[in-house]
Amino acid sequence: MKVLALTGAMLLIAGSAFAYDGTNCKEPGNCWEPKPGYPEKVEGSKYDPQHDPAELSKQEEAIAAMEHRNAWRVYNMKKTGSFVYNVKKIPGYDDTTAPPVN
């Protein structure tokens, strides 16, 4: 009885793995198809994300600010031997200048 139940479970699992017949695959494993009406070329269509340069520069500015704070943290760690997360607690910290070079 257990063998019959185990065989049935294996057939169910194997059957679900072969559910897609692959008739429209470009190559094995690449069976994505666009919905009807989706353009061949996305650029210039309503699906084009059209990234705003101002929005992209916000991320660059945030990364630059993060690297600036991290430079101050490393400077303080080398100087004092203790890590301080809040950069405002680091003596001499300034938003506009890089940490001194030792």
C-alpha positions, -999 to +999 in steps of 0.1 A: +000+000+000+029+024+009+046+016-024+014+024-044+011+058-025+047+066-030+045+057-068+014+079-071+031+109-054+062+105-077+040+105-108+022+137-096+055+154-090+070+143-123+038+152-142+039+188-129+075+191-140+066+184-176+034+205-177+047+230-202+050+214-237+076+239-249+060+246-283+071+282-284+105+281-268+132+301-285+158+277-270+157+252-241+147+270-209+138+303-227+101+300-230+091+336-221+065+350-244+052+386-244+015+393-239-004+402-271+002+439-279+036+440-263+060+458-287+091+441-302+112+472-292+105+487-258+124+519-264+099+547-273+068+526-264+046+531-234+066+503-216+098+524-218+107+534-182+123+567-193+146+572-164+147+608-152+183+620-149+174+640-117+162+608-101+193+589-111+215+616-097+198+613-063+211+578-059+246+589-069+245+617-044+233+594-017+261+569-024+287+597-024+274+609+010+276+574+024+312+570+012+320+603+028+306+592+062+324+559+059+357+576+053+351+596+086+343+564+104+374+547+092+395+577+101+381+577+136+386+540+140+422+542+130+428+572+153+409+560+184+406+523+180+368+524+186+340+524+160+315+552+161+284+548+139+270+583+144+294+605+125+282+636+143+298+622+175+332+621+158+354+651+168+361+673+139+335+658+116+323+681+088+298+673+060+318+693+035+354+682+040+372+649+039+388+635+070+424+645+076+451+622+061+475+608+086 
